[in-house]
Amino acid sequence: LRAMAPRSAPRSRAVAPGLLALAGLVASLVYLGSLGPAYSVKGVWQGQPTTLKDTVKGDFGSVMEGLEPKVSFPPIAYHREGVALSVEDGRLNADYTAKLDGDTMLQLRVNDEQEWRASLQGEDASLRVRGQGTDLDTLSWEASQSSSVEDVGDVKVEFNSDK
């Protein structure tokens, strides 16, 4: 019986795995080629070992902070009748300016982190106050007054909250 079988059968059995492997390679190249271009970025991670410990626990916040892009946008502002809204360095600011009388100006500025500063400026006196939210421990102030005193000359007195 063996003598009657065609001689190409053993040869086709040896070629079949090679053709199958070649077809698989071509199919995978076509598939990977259809995904589009791929880019490789080289870089260095500079973090604390505790970051990796937190990441294993599921806290990805510190890792994501390192991956955030640093973007700088131009300042944006809106002004109308003494009120101004602006975005500077990624912070939202609200400003209010008013003229109280002939020579006295009131200015107030608050940002999205509740940091605020206020000033009251007149012709010869000024008061500047700044703070953080309603916390009185962060409150600081500066006051000054200038005048001309007879037989002494010009005098400027300054006070502040520094201890």
Summary of the structure (lengths in Angstrom):
residues: 163
radius of gyration: 37.2
end to end distance: 112.2
largest distance: 138.3
contacts: 297
relative contact order: 0.06
helix: 25%
strand: 40%
